[in-house]
């Protein structure tokens, strides 16, 4: 993890000033590796879209990651034919390395990148960069996991993507929804300060950049996108997932130990301090991981012994269910006390009930593995059954820890007692009540302007002359276009001819 000092503190967010027509406001980078077939259609389509819809000057930069086919030649021809297109060649692979290199050399105030397959609908590009141009946000990402996003992709990629983001939320407390969508943008002044702290040069570059940005209090804008999976993608899922998990561990360890100098990224005072309201990496994460692994290893051994014992007089499915049930109860109790430090009987029943839900997930994984083994061979060896169960339990262990940490034993937060706000809340009511006498004092004066009786007619007035409703009324009182709710005058009955005003002393 990089610990070298960054170039300086983050600048205040401001709307980008108007620039000359020849100076690009946006630089869109397309990192490629052996994309000789897709590169030209991608650049032409992107250039046409930006020409028709983007109101600022722009540039498209092709970042070649040491391609071994004719991709460099295609990029060079595109750069020669189209003035807004540039080409950059790197002799080392790595998407993160390409983005860091091109972004560092660009003079555009807004930097973006997208995948060459253009799986993301380009109509989201302007909403992506607009908050960065206006100064509202520091980074922007496209999200395929937003409720309003429309995504077409296979079940395997959907499961992998959601599982990965669940791991980020559970381990690094990430609040952004989609770390892997190849559709992101950042302000160049922010990139100059933030990117020196990002260590990864491959596919984990995006995630590390977002996690550090969030921890530094930067504002990340999310745009729901329409996304269609590319069936010809050359991304190696297993290797990428392995590298990403290694990166999660590395960043989480650095954040937990405080080795990242994120305090130097603080913004100038007064620039929306609410951005820095973010939970720290949960304390004791390393201790909890160690404790969970120890308990898990002992529980797995206990489970295998129980399974071997139950297997003597029952089938594999029944033996698996009984062994898993008993070991799950013991595992929940051990993790409750040793891993998460919960003492006392309070909440023990609820914790065991939630632990049984986690047990159900493990049962589904292990039972499914045994069913698949039985379908593959009619009489599997006992050692083969144990090997399959160990692999299934390892897969369930990762999910069990995340569920235990986020759901069964969530970290306790220091919260203010509920009763404390009441004295402060009661104060305004007393102040408001003091204003009511002042308001009621105005009602008599208003009522005097709105008598039930009316002015006499043109006939001479004399004592005993009865006032009647057909006479000319008083000039209408201006404040009383409509009666005030609850006003006593609003409940007075109209005066009929021959009535007298009971308030009249005569």
DRENDO-1510 file (C-alpha; in Angstrom, 1 decimal, always signed):
<recs>
REC; n; res; u; v; w
REC; 1; UNK; +0.0; +0.0; +0.0 .
REC; 2; UNK; +1.3; +3.4; -1.0 .
REC; 3; UNK; +2.1; +5.7; +1.9 .
REC; 4; UNK; +3.9; +8.4; +0.0 .
REC; 5; UNK; +2.5; +11.9; +0.5 .
REC; 6; UNK; +0.0; +13.1; -2.0 .
REC; 7; UNK; +0.6; +16.3; -4.0 .
REC; 8; UNK; -1.6; +18.4; -1.7 .
REC; 9; UNK; -5.0; +18.8; -0.1 .
REC; 10; UNK; -8.2; +18.5; -2.2 .
REC; 11; UNK; -9.4; +21.7; -3.8 .
REC; 12; UNK; -12.8; +23.2; -3.1 .
REC; 13; UNK; -15.5; +22.0; -5.6 .
REC; 14; UNK; -16.3; +24.8; -8.1 .
REC; 15; UNK; -18.1; +24.9; -11.4 .
REC; 16; UNK; -15.6; +24.6; -14.2 .
REC; 17; UNK; -15.0; +27.9; -16.0 .
REC; 18; UNK; -15.8; +28.3; -19.7 .
REC; 19; UNK; -12.8; +27.5; -21.8 .
REC; 20; UNK; -11.7; +28.0; -25.4 .
REC; 21; UNK; -13.3; +25.9; -28.0 .
REC; 22; UNK; -10.1; +24.1; -28.7 .
REC; 23; UNK; -9.5; +23.0; -25.1 .
REC; 24; UNK; -11.2; +19.8; -24.2 .
REC; 25; UNK; -13.4; +19.7; -21.1 .
REC; 26; UNK; -13.8; +15.9; -21.2 .
REC; 27; UNK; -11.2; +13.2; -22.0 .
REC; 28; UNK; -12.7; +9.8; -22.5 .
REC; 29; UNK; -10.1; +7.0; -22.2 .
REC; 30; UNK; -10.7; +3.6; -23.8 .
REC; 31; UNK; -8.3; +1.0; -22.4 .
REC; 32; UNK; -7.8; -1.8; -24.9 .
REC; 33; UNK; -5.8; -5.1; -25.2 .
REC; 34; UNK; -5.9; -7.0; -28.5 .
REC; 35; UNK; -9.2; -5.3; -29.6 .
REC; 36; UNK; -8.4; -4.9; -33.3 .
REC; 37; UNK; -12.0; -5.9; -34.3 .
REC; 38; UNK; -14.0; -3.8; -31.8 .
REC; 39; UNK; -11.8; -0.7; -31.5 .
REC; 40; UNK; -12.8; +1.1; -34.7 .
REC; 41; UNK; -16.6; +0.7; -34.4 .
REC; 42; UNK; -16.4; +1.7; -30.8 .
REC; 43; UNK; -14.5; +4.9; -31.4 .
REC; 44; UNK; -16.6; +5.9; -34.4 .
REC; 45; UNK; -19.8; +5.4; -32.4 .
REC; 46; UNK; -18.5; +7.2; -29.4 .
REC; 47; UNK; -17.3; +10.1; -31.5 .
REC; 48; UNK; -20.6; +10.5; -33.3 .
REC; 49; UNK; -22.5; +10.5; -30.0 .
REC; 50; UNK; -20.3; +13.1; -28.4 .
REC; 51; UNK; -20.4; +15.3; -31.5 .
REC; 52; UNK; -24.2; +15.3; -31.5 .
REC; 53; UNK; -25.0; +15.5; -27.8 .
REC; 54; UNK; -22.0; +16.8; -25.8 .
REC; 55; UNK; -22.0; +20.6; -25.5 .
REC; 56; UNK; -18.3; +21.0; -24.7 .
REC; 57; UNK; -15.1; +20.2; -26.4 .
REC; 58; UNK; -13.9; +16.7; -25.9 .
REC; 59; UNK; -11.2; +14.2; -26.7 .
REC; 60; UNK; -11.1; +10.4; -27.0 .
REC; 61; UNK; -7.9; +8.7; -26.0 .
REC; 62; UNK; -7.1; +5.1; -26.9 .
REC; 63; UNK; -4.9; +3.5; -24.2 .
REC; 64; UNK; -3.2; +0.4; -25.7 .
REC; 65; UNK; -2.1; -2.0; -22.9 .
REC; 66; UNK; +0.7; -3.7; -24.7 .
REC; 67; UNK; -1.4; -5.3; -27.4 .
REC; 68; UNK; +0.2; -8.0; -29.6 .
REC; 69; UNK; -2.2; -7.9; -32.5 .
REC; 70; UNK; -2.9; -5.0; -34.9 .
REC; 71; UNK; -4.6; -2.8; -32.3 .
REC; 72; UNK; -1.8; -0.2; -32.3 .
REC; 73; UNK; -2.1; +0.3; -36.0 .
REC; 74; UNK; -5.9; +0.6; -35.8 .
REC; 75; UNK; -5.5; +3.2; -33.0 .
REC; 76; UNK; -2.9; +5.2; -35.0 .
REC; 77; UNK; -5.2; +5.3; -38.1 .
REC; 78; UNK; -8.1; +6.5; -36.0 .
REC; 79; UNK; -6.0; +9.2; -34.4 .
REC; 80; UNK; -4.8; +10.4; -37.9 .
REC; 81; UNK; -8.3; +10.5; -39.3 .
REC; 82; UNK; -10.2; +12.1; -36.5 .
REC; 83; UNK; -8.9; +15.3; -34.8 .
REC; 84; UNK; -10.6; +14.6; -31.5 .
REC; 85; UNK; -9.0; +11.1; -31.2 .
REC; 86; UNK; -5.6; +10.4; -29.7 .
REC; 87; UNK; -3.6; +7.2; -29.1 .
REC; 88; UNK; -1.3; +6.2; -26.3 .
REC; 89; UNK; +0.8; +3.0; -26.2 .
REC; 90; UNK; +2.0; +1.3; -23.0 .
REC; 91; UNK; +4.4; -1.6; -23.0 .
REC; 92; UNK; +3.0; -3.1; -19.9 .
REC; 93; UNK; -0.5; -4.6; -19.3 .
REC; 94; UNK; -2.9; -3.4; -16.7 .
REC; 95; UNK; -6.1; -1.4; -17.1 .
REC; 96; UNK; -5.3; +0.6; -13.9 .
REC; 97; UNK; -1.8; +1.4; -15.1 .
REC; 98; UNK; -3.2; +2.7; -18.4 .
REC; 99; UNK; -5.8; +4.9; -16.8 .
REC; 100; UNK; -3.3; +6.3; -14.3 .
REC; 101; UNK; -0.8; +7.1; -17.1 .
REC; 102; UNK; -3.3; +8.7; -19.5 .
REC; 103; UNK; -5.2; +10.6; -16.8 .
REC; 104; UNK; -1.9; +12.0; -15.4 .
REC; 105; UNK; -0.9; +13.4; -18.8 .
REC; 106; UNK; -4.3; +14.8; -19.8 .
REC; 107; UNK; -5.0; +18.6; -19.4 .
REC; 108; UNK; -8.8; +18.1; -19.5 .
REC; 109; UNK; -10.6; +19.0; -16.2 .
REC; 110; UNK; -12.9; +16.0; -16.4 .
REC; 111; UNK; -11.5; +12.5; -17.0 .
REC; 112; UNK; -13.6; +9.4; -17.9 .
REC; 113; UNK; -13.2; +5.9; -19.2 .
REC; 114; UNK; -15.4; +3.2; -20.7 .
REC; 115; UNK; -14.9; -0.3; -21.9 .
REC; 116; UNK; -14.4; -0.9; -25.6 .
REC; 117; UNK; -17.4; -3.2; -25.9 .
REC; 118; UNK; -19.7; -0.2; -25.2 .
REC; 119; UNK; -21.9; -2.4; -23.1 .
REC; 120; UNK; -23.2; +0.7; -21.3 .
REC; 121; UNK; -25.7; +2.9; -23.2 .
REC; 122; UNK; -24.0; +6.1; -24.2 .
REC; 123; UNK; -27.0; +8.2; -23.2 .
REC; 124; UNK; -25.7; +8.0; -19.6 .
REC; 125; UNK; -22.4; +9.7; -20.5 .
REC; 126; UNK; -23.7; +13.3; -20.2 .
REC; 127; UNK; -25.5; +12.6; -16.8 .
REC; 128; UNK; -22.3; +10.9; -15.7 .
REC; 129; UNK; -20.0; +13.9; -16.2 .
REC; 130; UNK; -22.4; +16.8; -15.6 .
REC; 131; UNK; -22.1; +16.7; -11.8 .
REC; 132; UNK; -18.3; +16.9; -12.2 .
REC; 133; UNK; -18.5; +19.9; -14.5 .
REC; 134; UNK; -20.9; +21.7; -12.2 .
REC; 135; UNK; -18.7; +21.1; -9.2 .
REC; 136; UNK; -21.4; +19.1; -7.4 .
REC; 137; UNK; -19.4; +15.8; -7.2 .
REC; 138; UNK; -15.8; +14.6; -7.3 .
REC; 139; UNK; -16.3; +11.2; -8.9 .
REC; 140; UNK; -19.2; +9.6; -10.9 .
REC; 141; UNK; -19.9; +5.9; -11.6 .
REC; 142; UNK; -22.4; +4.0; -13.7 .
REC; 143; UNK; -24.4; +1.5; -11.7 .
REC; 144; UNK; -25.9; -1.7; -13.0 .
REC; 145; UNK; -27.4; -2.5; -9.6 .
REC; 146; UNK; -29.6; +0.5; -9.3 .
REC; 147; UNK; -33.3; -0.2; -9.2 .
REC; 148; UNK; -33.9; +1.9; -12.3 .
REC; 149; UNK; -31.1; +0.3; -14.3 .
REC; 150; UNK; -31.9; -2.1; -17.1 .
REC; 151; UNK; -29.4; -4.9; -17.4 .
REC; 152; UNK; -29.2; -7.9; -19.8 .
REC; 153; UNK; -26.6; -10.5; -18.7 .
REC; 154; UNK; -26.3; -14.1; -17.6 .
REC; 155; UNK; -27.1; -15.5; -14.2 .
REC; 156; UNK; -23.4; -16.3; -13.5 .
REC; 157; UNK; -22.1; -12.8; -14.0 .
REC; 158; UNK; -25.1; -11.3; -12.1 .
REC; 159; UNK; -24.3; -13.6; -9.1 .
REC; 160; UNK; -20.6; -12.7; -9.2 .
REC; 161; UNK; -21.2; -9.0; -9.4 .
REC; 162; UNK; -23.7; -8.9; -6.6 .
REC; 163; UNK; -21.6; -11.2; -4.4 .
REC; 164; UNK; -18.5; -9.0; -5.0 .
REC; 165; UNK; -20.4; -5.8; -4.0 .
REC; 166; UNK; -21.8; -7.6; -0.9 .
REC; 167; UNK; -18.3; -8.5; +0.1 .
REC; 168; UNK; -17.3; -4.8; -0.3 .
REC; 169; UNK; -20.2; -3.7; +1.9 .
REC; 170; UNK; -19.5; -6.2; +4.5 .
REC; 171; UNK; -15.7; -5.9; +4.7 .
REC; 172; UNK; -14.9; -2.4; +3.7 .
REC; 173; UNK; -18.2; -0.7; +4.6 .
REC; 174; UNK; -18.5; +0.6; +1.0 .
REC; 175; UNK; -21.7; +2.6; +0.2 .
REC; 176; UNK; -21.4; +2.8; -3.5 .
REC; 177; UNK; -23.5; +0.1; -5.3 .
REC; 178; UNK; -21.4; -1.0; -8.3 .
REC; 179; UNK; -17.6; -1.1; -8.3 .
REC; 180; UNK; -17.0; -3.0; -11.4 .
REC; 181; UNK; -19.0; -1.2; -14.1 .
REC; 182; UNK; -16.6; +0.0; -16.8 .
REC; 183; UNK; -18.2; +3.5; -16.9 .
REC; 184; UNK; -16.6; +6.1; -14.5 .
REC; 185; UNK; -15.4; +9.7; -14.4 .
REC; 186; UNK; -13.3; +11.8; -12.0 .
REC; 187; UNK; -12.3; +15.5; -11.8 .
REC; 188; UNK; -8.6; +15.9; -12.8 .
REC; 189; UNK; -7.8; +18.1; -9.7 .
REC; 190; UNK; -9.1; +15.2; -7.5 .
REC; 191; UNK; -7.3; +12.6; -9.5 .
REC; 192; UNK; -3.9; +14.4; -9.1 .
REC; 193; UNK; -4.3; +14.1; -5.3 .
REC; 194; UNK; -6.1; +10.7; -5.0 .
REC; 195; UNK; -4.4; +8.5; -7.6 .
REC; 196; UNK; -0.9; +8.5; -6.0 .
REC; 197; UNK; -2.5; +6.6; -3.1 .
REC; 198; UNK; -4.0; +3.9; -5.4 .
REC; 199; UNK; -1.6; +0.9; -5.7 .
REC; 200; UNK; -3.4; -1.6; -7.9 .
REC; 201; UNK; -2.6; -1.5; -11.7 .
REC; 202; UNK; -5.1; -4.0; -12.8 .
REC; 203; UNK; -8.9; -4.6; -12.6 .
REC; 204; UNK; -9.0; -3.8; -8.8 .
REC; 205; UNK; -7.9; -0.2; -9.7 .
REC; 206; UNK; -11.6; +1.0; -9.8 .
REC; 207; UNK; -12.5; -0.5; -6.5 .
REC; 208; UNK; -9.5; +0.8; -4.7 .
REC; 209; UNK; -10.0; +4.3; -6.1 .
REC; 210; UNK; -13.6; +4.4; -5.0 .
REC; 211; UNK; -12.9; +3.0; -1.5 .
REC; 212; UNK; -10.2; +5.6; -0.9 .
REC; 213; UNK; -12.3; +8.4; -2.3 .
REC; 214; UNK; -15.2; +7.5; +0.0 .
REC; 215; UNK; -12.9; +7.2; +3.0 .
REC; 216; UNK; -11.5; +10.7; +2.2 .
REC; 217; UNK; -15.0; +12.2; +2.2 .
REC; 218; UNK; -15.3; +12.7; -1.5 .
REC; 219; UNK; -18.7; +12.8; -3.1 .
REC; 220; UNK; -19.5; +9.9; -5.5 .
REC; 221; UNK; -22.3; +10.4; -7.9 .
REC; 222; UNK; -24.1; +7.3; -9.2 .
REC; 223; UNK; -26.0; +7.1; -12.5 .
REC; 224; UNK; -28.3; +4.2; -13.3 .
REC; 225; UNK; -27.3; +2.7; -16.7 .
REC; 226; UNK; -28.7; +0.4; -19.4 .
REC; 227; UNK; -26.2; -2.4; -19.8 .
REC; 228; UNK; -26.0; -5.4; -22.2 .
REC; 229; UNK; -23.5; -8.1; -21.5 .
REC; 230; UNK; -20.8; -8.8; -24.1 .
REC; 231; UNK; -20.8; -12.5; -24.7 .
REC; 232; UNK; -17.3; -12.3; -26.3 .
REC; 233; UNK; -15.6; -10.6; -23.3 .
REC; 234; UNK; -12.0; -11.7; -22.8 .
REC; 235; UNK; -12.0; -11.0; -19.1 .
REC; 236; UNK; -10.8; -14.1; -17.1 .
REC; 237; UNK; -13.5; -14.2; -14.3 .
REC; 238; UNK; -11.6; -16.6; -11.9 .
REC; 239; UNK; -8.3; -14.7; -12.0 .
REC; 240; UNK; -10.0; -11.3; -11.8 .
REC; 241; UNK; -12.1; -12.5; -8.8 .
REC; 242; UNK; -9.0; -13.8; -7.1 .
REC; 243; UNK; -7.1; -10.6; -7.6 .
REC; 244; UNK; -10.1; -8.5; -6.4 .
REC; 245; UNK; -10.3; -10.5; -3.2 .
REC; 246; UNK; -6.6; -10.0; -2.6 .
REC; 247; UNK; -7.1; -6.3; -3.1 .
REC; 248; UNK; -10.0; -6.2; -0.7 .
REC; 249; UNK; -7.8; -7.8; +2.0 .
REC; 250; UNK; -4.9; -5.5; +1.3 .
REC; 251; UNK; -7.0; -2.3; +1.4 .
REC; 252; UNK; -9.0; -3.5; +4.4 .
REC; 253; UNK; -5.8; -4.2; +6.3 .
REC; 254; UNK; -4.4; -0.8; +5.4 .
REC; 255; UNK; -7.5; +1.0; +6.5 .
REC; 256; UNK; -7.7; -1.0; +9.8 .
REC; 257; UNK; -4.1; -0.3; +10.7 .
REC; 258; UNK; -4.3; +3.4; +9.7 .
REC; 259; UNK; -1.3; +3.2; +7.2 .
REC; 260; UNK; -3.1; +5.2; +4.6 .
REC; 261; UNK; -2.6; +9.0; +4.9 .
REC; 262; UNK; -6.2; +9.9; +4.1 .
REC; 263; UNK; -6.2; +12.7; +6.6 .
REC; 264; UNK; -4.1; +14.7; +4.2 .
REC; 265; UNK; -7.0; +14.6; +1.7 .
REC; 266; UNK; -9.2; +16.8; +3.8 .
REC; 267; UNK; -11.0; +19.5; +2.0 .
REC; 268; UNK; -10.8; +23.2; +2.9 .
REC; 269; UNK; -13.0; +24.1; +5.9 .
REC; 270; UNK; -16.7; +24.7; +4.9 .
REC; 271; UNK; -16.8; +22.6; +1.8 .
REC; 272; UNK; -19.8; +20.4; +2.8 .
REC; 273; UNK; -18.4; +18.8; +6.0 .
REC; 274; UNK; -21.3; +16.2; +5.7 .
REC; 275; UNK; -19.1; +14.4; +3.2 .
REC; 276; UNK; -16.9; +13.2; +5.9 .
REC; 277; UNK; -19.7; +11.5; +7.9 .
REC; 278; UNK; -18.7; +7.9; +7.2 .
REC; 279; UNK; -18.1; +5.0; +9.5 .
REC; 280; UNK; -14.5; +3.9; +10.0 .
REC; 281; UNK; -13.3; +0.4; +9.3 .
REC; 282; UNK; -14.9; -1.6; +12.2 .
REC; 283; UNK; -12.4; -2.0; +15.0 .
REC; 284; UNK; -11.2; -5.5; +15.6 .
REC; 285; UNK; -11.7; -6.6; +12.1 .
REC; 286; UNK; -8.5; -8.6; +12.0 .
REC; 287; UNK; -9.2; -10.1; +15.4 .
REC; 288; UNK; -12.7; -11.1; +14.3 .
REC; 289; UNK; -11.3; -12.7; +11.1 .
REC; 290; UNK; -8.8; -14.7; +13.1 .
REC; 291; UNK; -11.4; -15.7; +15.7 .
REC; 292; UNK; -13.9; -16.7; +13.0 .
REC; 293; UNK; -11.3; -18.8; +11.2 .
REC; 294; UNK; -10.4; -20.6; +14.4 .
REC; 295; UNK; -14.0; -21.3; +15.3 .
REC; 296; UNK; -14.7; -22.3; +11.7 .
REC; 297; UNK; -11.9; -24.7; +11.6 .
REC; 298; UNK; -13.0; -26.3; +14.9 .
REC; 299; UNK; -16.6; -26.4; +13.7 .
REC; 300; UNK; -15.6; -28.0; +10.5 .
REC; 301; UNK; -13.7; -30.7; +12.3 .
REC; 302; UNK; -16.6; -31.2; +14.7 .
REC; 303; UNK; -19.0; -31.3; +11.7 .
REC; 304; UNK; -16.9; -34.0; +9.9 .
REC; 305; UNK; -16.8; -36.2; +13.1 .
REC; 306; UNK; -20.5; -35.9; +13.5 .
REC; 307; UNK; -21.1; -36.7; +9.9 .
REC; 308; UNK; -19.0; -39.8; +10.1 .
REC; 309; UNK; -20.8; -40.9; +13.2 .
REC; 310; UNK; -24.3; -40.3; +11.8 .
REC; 311; UNK; -23.3; -41.9; +8.5 .
REC; 312; UNK; -23.1; -45.3; +10.2 .
REC; 313; UNK; -26.8; -45.6; +10.6 .
REC; 314; UNK; -28.3; -43.1; +8.1 .
REC; 315; UNK; -28.0; -41.9; +4.5 .
REC; 316; UNK; -25.7; -39.1; +3.4 .
REC; 317; UNK; -28.4; -36.4; +3.3 .
REC; 318; UNK; -29.8; -37.2; +6.8 .
REC; 319; UNK; -26.3; -37.5; +8.3 .
REC; 320; UNK; -25.3; -34.1; +6.6 .
REC; 321; UNK; -28.4; -32.3; +7.9 .
REC; 322; UNK; -28.0; -33.6; +11.5 .
REC; 323; UNK; -24.3; -32.9; +11.7 .
REC; 324; UNK; -24.7; -29.5; +10.2 .
REC; 325; UNK; -27.6; -28.6; +12.6 .
REC; 326; UNK; -25.6; -29.6; +15.7 .
REC; 327; UNK; -22.4; -27.9; +14.5 .
REC; 328; UNK; -24.3; -24.8; +13.5 .
REC; 329; UNK; -25.7; -24.3; +17.0 .
REC; 330; UNK; -22.3; -24.8; +18.5 .
REC; 331; UNK; -20.7; -22.5; +15.8 .
REC; 332; UNK; -23.2; -19.7; +16.5 .
REC; 333; UNK; -22.6; -19.9; +20.3 .
REC; 334; UNK; -18.8; -19.9; +19.9 .
REC; 335; UNK; -18.7; -17.0; +17.4 .
REC; 336; UNK; -21.1; -15.1; +19.7 .
REC; 337; UNK; -18.8; -15.3; +22.6 .
REC; 338; UNK; -15.3; -15.6; +21.1 .
REC; 339; UNK; -15.4; -13.7; +17.8 .
REC; 340; UNK; -17.9; -10.9; +18.3 .
REC; 341; UNK; -17.6; -10.6; +22.1 .
REC; 342; UNK; -21.3; -10.8; +23.0 .
REC; 343; UNK; -21.7; -11.9; +26.6 .
REC; 344; UNK; -24.7; -12.7; +28.7 .
REC; 345; UNK; -28.0; -14.4; +27.9 .
REC; 346; UNK; -29.5; -11.3; +26.3 .
REC; 347; UNK; -30.5; -11.9; +22.7 .
REC; 348; UNK; -29.1; -15.5; +22.7 .
REC; 349; UNK; -32.4; -17.0; +21.4 .
REC; 350; UNK; -32.6; -14.4; +18.6 .
REC; 351; UNK; -28.9; -15.0; +17.7 .
REC; 352; UNK; -29.5; -18.8; +17.5 .
REC; 353; UNK; -32.6; -18.3; +15.3 .
REC; 354; UNK; -30.6; -16.1; +12.9 .
REC; 355; UNK; -27.8; -18.6; +13.0 .
REC; 356; UNK; -30.3; -21.3; +11.9 .
REC; 357; UNK; -31.1; -19.1; +8.9 .
REC; 358; UNK; -27.4; -19.1; +8.1 .
REC; 359; UNK; -27.4; -22.8; +8.7 .
REC; 360; UNK; -30.1; -23.2; +6.1 .
REC; 361; UNK; -27.9; -21.5; +3.5 .
REC; 362; UNK; -25.0; -23.9; +4.4 .
REC; 363; UNK; -27.4; -26.8; +4.2 .
REC; 364; UNK; -28.4; -25.8; +0.7 .
REC; 365; UNK; -24.8; -25.6; -0.4 .
REC; 366; UNK; -23.7; -28.9; +1.1 .
REC; 367; UNK; -26.8; -30.8; +0.2 .
REC; 368; UNK; -26.6; -29.5; -3.4 .
REC; 369; UNK; -23.0; -30.6; -3.5 .
REC; 370; UNK; -23.9; -34.1; -2.3 .
REC; 371; UNK; -26.7; -34.3; -4.8 .
REC; 372; UNK; -24.4; -33.3; -7.6 .
REC; 373; UNK; -21.9; -35.9; -6.5 .
REC; 374; UNK; -24.6; -38.6; -6.4 .
REC; 375; UNK; -25.7; -37.6; -9.9 .
REC; 376; UNK; -22.1; -37.9; -11.1 .
REC; 377; UNK; -21.4; -41.3; -9.6 .
REC; 378; UNK; -23.7; -43.9; -8.2 .
REC; 379; UNK; -21.5; -45.0; -5.3 .
REC; 380; UNK; -19.0; -42.3; -4.3 .
REC; 381; UNK; -16.2; -43.1; -1.9 .
REC; 382; UNK; -16.4; -41.8; +1.6 .
REC; 383; UNK; -13.2; -39.8; +1.1 .
REC; 384; UNK; -14.8; -38.2; -2.0 .
REC; 385; UNK; -17.9; -37.2; +0.0 .
REC; 386; UNK; -15.7; -35.6; +2.7 .
REC; 387; UNK; -13.7; -33.7; +0.0 .
REC; 388; UNK; -16.9; -32.3; -1.6 .
REC; 389; UNK; -18.3; -31.3; +1.8 .
REC; 390; UNK; -15.1; -29.5; +2.7 .
REC; 391; UNK; -15.2; -27.5; -0.5 .
REC; 392; UNK; -18.9; -26.6; +0.0 .
REC; 393; UNK; -18.3; -25.6; +3.6 .
REC; 394; UNK; -15.4; -23.3; +2.6 .
REC; 395; UNK; -17.7; -21.6; +0.2 .
REC; 396; UNK; -20.4; -21.2; +2.9 .
REC; 397; UNK; -17.9; -20.0; +5.4 .
REC; 398; UNK; -17.2; -16.7; +3.6 .
REC; 399; UNK; -20.9; -16.0; +3.3 .
REC; 400; UNK; -21.5; -17.0; +7.0 .
REC; 401; UNK; -18.9; -14.5; +8.2 .
REC; 402; UNK; -20.5; -11.7; +6.2 .
REC; 403; UNK; -24.0; -12.5; +7.5 .
REC; 404; UNK; -22.8; -12.9; +11.1 .
REC; 405; UNK; -21.0; -9.5; +10.9 .
REC; 406; UNK; -23.7; -7.5; +9.1 .
REC; 407; UNK; -26.9; -9.2; +10.4 .
REC; 408; UNK; -26.5; -11.5; +13.4 .
REC; 409; UNK; -23.9; -9.6; +15.4 .
REC; 410; UNK; -23.8; -6.1; +13.9 .
REC; 411; UNK; -21.3; -3.7; +15.3 .
REC; 412; UNK; -22.8; -1.6; +18.1 .
REC; 413; UNK; -22.9; +2.2; +17.4 .
REC; 414; UNK; -22.8; +4.9; +20.0 .
REC; 415; UNK; -26.2; +6.4; +19.9 .
REC; 416; UNK; -27.8; +9.1; +21.9 .
REC; 417; UNK; -30.6; +8.0; +24.2 .
REC; 418; UNK; -34.0; +8.5; +22.8 .
REC; 419; UNK; -35.2; +10.4; +25.9 .
REC; 420; UNK; -32.5; +13.2; +25.6 .
REC; 421; UNK; -34.1; +15.1; +22.6 .
REC; 422; UNK; -37.4; +15.7; +24.4 .
REC; 423; UNK; -36.2; +18.7; +26.6 .
REC; 424; UNK; -34.8; +20.4; +23.6 .
REC; 425; UNK; -37.9; +19.6; +21.6 .
REC; 426; UNK; -40.2; +21.0; +24.3 .
REC; 427; UNK; -38.5; +24.4; +24.3 .
REC; 428; UNK; -40.1; +25.6; +21.0 .
REC; 429; UNK; -43.5; +24.6; +22.2 .
REC; 430; UNK; -43.3; +26.9; +25.2 .
REC; 431; UNK; -42.1; +29.7; +23.0 .
REC; 432; UNK; -44.9; +29.1; +20.6 .
REC; 433; UNK; -47.5; +29.0; +23.4 .
REC; 434; UNK; -46.3; +32.4; +24.6 .
REC; 435; UNK; -47.2; +33.8; +21.2 .
REC; 436; UNK; -50.9; +32.8; +21.4 .
REC; 437; UNK; -52.0; +35.6; +23.8 .
REC; 438; UNK; -50.5; +38.1; +21.4 .
REC; 439; UNK; -52.5; +36.6; +18.6 .
REC; 440; UNK; -55.7; +36.5; +20.5 .
REC; 441; UNK; -55.4; +40.1; +21.5 .
REC; 442; UNK; -55.9; +40.9; +17.8 .
REC; 443; UNK; -59.2; +39.1; +17.6 .
REC; 444; UNK; -61.3; +41.7; +19.6 .
REC; 445; UNK; -60.0; +44.5; +17.4 .
REC; 446; UNK; -60.9; +42.6; +14.3 .
REC; 447; UNK; -64.3; +41.6; +15.8 .
REC; 448; UNK; -65.0; +45.3; +16.4 .
REC; 449; UNK; -64.6; +45.9; +12.7 .
REC; 450; UNK; -67.0; +43.1; +11.9 .
REC; 451; UNK; -70.2; +43.8; +13.9 .
REC; 452; UNK; -73.3; +41.9; +13.3 .
REC; 453; UNK; -75.3; +45.1; +13.0 .
REC; 454; UNK; -75.1; +47.3; +9.9 .
REC; 455; UNK; -75.1; +51.0; +9.2 .
REC; 456; UNK; -78.5; +52.8; +9.0 .
REC; 457; UNK; -80.0; +53.6; +5.7 .
REC; 458; UNK; -80.4; +57.1; +4.3 .
REC; 459; UNK; -83.5; +57.6; +6.5 .
REC; 460; UNK; -82.9; +59.9; +9.4 .
REC; 461; UNK; -81.8; +58.0; +12.4 .
REC; 462; UNK; -83.6; +58.4; +15.7 .
REC; 463; UNK; -83.6; +56.6; +19.0 .
REC; 464; UNK; -85.7; +53.4; +18.6 .
REC; 465; UNK; -85.2; +53.1; +14.9 .
REC; 466; UNK; -84.5; +49.4; +14.3 .
REC; 467; UNK; -81.5; +48.5; +12.3 .
REC; 468; UNK; -82.2; +46.1; +9.5 .
REC; 469; UNK; -80.0; +43.8; +7.3 .
REC; 470; UNK; -80.9; +45.6; +4.0 .
REC; 471; UNK; -79.0; +48.7; +5.0 .
REC; 472; UNK; -75.6; +49.6; +3.6 .
REC; 473; UNK; -72.9; +47.6; +5.5 .
REC; 474; UNK; -69.6; +48.8; +6.9 .
REC; 475; UNK; -66.8; +48.9; +4.5 .
REC; 476; UNK; -65.4; +45.3; +4.4 .
REC; 477; UNK; -62.5; +44.7; +6.8 .
REC; 478; UNK; -59.3; +44.0; +4.8 .
REC; 479; UNK; -57.8; +41.4; +7.1 .
REC; 480; UNK; -60.9; +39.2; +6.9 .
REC; 481; UNK; -61.1; +37.9; +3.4 .
REC; 482; UNK; -61.5; +34.5; +5.1 .
REC; 483; UNK; -62.2; +33.7; +8.7 .
REC; 484; UNK; -59.2; +32.4; +10.8 .
REC; 485; UNK; -59.7; +28.8; +11.8 .
REC; 486; UNK; -61.2; +28.6; +15.2 .
REC; 487; UNK; -62.2; +32.3; +15.2 .
REC; 488; UNK; -65.3; +33.0; +17.2 .
REC; 489; UNK; -66.7; +35.4; +14.6 .
REC; 490; UNK; -66.7; +32.5; +12.1 .
REC; 491; UNK; -69.4; +30.8; +14.2 .
REC; 492; UNK; -71.8; +33.8; +14.5 .
REC; 493; UNK; -75.2; +33.3; +12.9 .
REC; 494; UNK; -76.3; +35.8; +10.3 .
REC; 495; UNK; -78.7; +38.6; +11.6 .
REC; 496; UNK; -82.2; +38.5; +10.2 .
REC; 497; UNK; -84.5; +41.6; +9.9 .
REC; 498; UNK; -86.0; +42.3; +13.3 .
REC; 499; UNK; -83.2; +40.9; +15.3 .
REC; 500; UNK; -81.3; +43.0; +17.7 .
REC; 501; UNK; -77.7; +42.7; +18.7 .
REC; 502; UNK; -77.5; +41.3; +22.2 .
REC; 503; UNK; -74.2; +43.1; +22.7 .
REC; 504; UNK; -75.9; +46.5; +22.1 .
REC; 505; UNK; -76.4; +48.2; +25.5 .
REC; 506; UNK; -79.5; +49.8; +24.2 .
</recs>
